[in-house]
Amino acid sequence: MRSPTANDEPLIDLPSHPLGHLAVLAALVTGILHLLLGPQVMWFSQTLGILFILNGIGFLGGIGLYLTRYWRRGLYLTAAAYALITIIALFAFQGFSVEAFYRQGSLNPIAVA
């Protein structure tokens, strides 16, 4: 009888818990929104637009990694740090207050996405 190896595992492995499916869905929506809004943000700030697009790619890449056999428990911390850095970058560009979510007195849809 052969012993199991890493090559015996399927490359794609769907989450076994419903929260895993919810996390994939949330990351997918976030990634797609960032990719769609990236070109629009370029009109305001080219740097912020590029960061939007890179963030969208990062979220989609994270989904790809999460669904493969290469995902390890230690990467949860990396994913959480990535999301935290994204939020800090938003405040660094928009200001460190609730005003970061507003533009000219109304809610900024780009900041909320």
N, C-alpha and C positions, 0 to 999 in steps of 0.2 A: 504494500500500500504506500502510495506517495504521500509525503508530508506537504501540507499546504504552504505555498509561498506567496509573496506579494503579487506575483503575476496571476495567481488564481483568483484574486479579488477583482470584481468588476471595476472598470475605470470610473463609471458614474454610479454614485450611491445616493439615492434620494433620502431625505431626512426621515427618521422613524417616528419622530414626535411632531404633533401638530404645531408646536411653537417653532420648529425648524422650518416648516412650510410657511408660516407667517413671516419669519425673518427673511426668507428668500423673496416672498412677495413684496415686503416693505423695501428691501434693497433693490429689487427690480424696478419698482415704481420710482424710487429715489434716483437710481441711475438713469432711467429713461428721461425723467424730468430735467435732470442736470444736462443731459445731452441735448434735449430740445431747447432749453432756455439758454444754453451756452452762447449760441450766435446772437441772441437778443441782448445778452449782457455785454457782449463785445461793443455795442454802441455806447455804453456808459464807461466801461473800463476794459481795455484789452487784456490786462493782467488778470482781472477777475473773471473775464470770459474764458480765458485759457484754463484757469483753475477750476471753473465750473465743468468744462469738458473733461479735464483730467479726473475730476472727482466722479463724474458719471462713468468714465472708463474704469476707475478704481472700484466702484461699487459692482459693476458688471463682472469685472475680473475676480472680485471677492466671491461672488456667487459661483462663478466657474470653479474656483478653488474649493469652496465649501462643498460642492456637489461631487468632488472627485475623491479618490482614495488617499490623496495627499494631504487632506485636511487632518490636523492634529489638535488636541485640546489646547495646546499653547497658543494656537492661532486665534482663539477667542479673545485673548488679551490684545493681540495685534489688531484685530478688527475693532474692538472697543476703542483702542487708542486712535485708530484711523478716523472713526466717527467723531471723537472728541477733538482731534486736531482740525477737522473740517468745521466744527462749530466755533472753535477759537479763531480760525481764519476768517470766518464770517464777521465776527465781532472786531477783529483787527482791521478789516476793510471798512466796516460800517459804523464802528464806534462801540464802546463797551457800555451800552445802556439799552433800555427798551426801545429807544429811538432808532436803533439799528433796524427795526422791523417797519419803520415808517419812512415815507418819502413825501415831502410837501404836504404834511398833515394827514395823509391817508395811508392805509396799510400797503406796504411794498410787496407785491405778489412774488417778486424774485427772491426777496429775503425769506419769505415763508416757505418757498419750495425747497 
